[in-house]
């Protein structure tokens, strides 16, 4: 059985490399994804197909992007990962952010797994 931290590291490495196959390798078909920004859920996806479609769409938004793991905690069956996020936008966005603008912030990603060590949920909190 794969170590959960190694699975998360692979997911983040795939994210950083913009490699969707690597990023989704250990994701269960029934994945639930939530993005929480400033205490508001601004995205919810159910299923690997929806998750993969959104991940593919996000590739065009960023010229470059990276997540760096700052800390990892195992809590209540989940793995919480503190993340430093950095990105450069590849295009202007409707919210006023502009192409070439740098984004930097810290957040937490919470991963849960099934008994086969497949990722069944990811909640990104910033």
Secondary structure, DSSP 8 states (H G I E B T S, - for coil): ---HHHHHHHHHHHHHHT-HHHHHTTEEEEEEEEEEETTEEEEEEESHHHHHHHHHHHHTTEEEEEEEEEEEEEETTEEEEEEEEEEEESS--TTS--TT-EEEEEEEEEEEE-TTS-EEEEEEE-
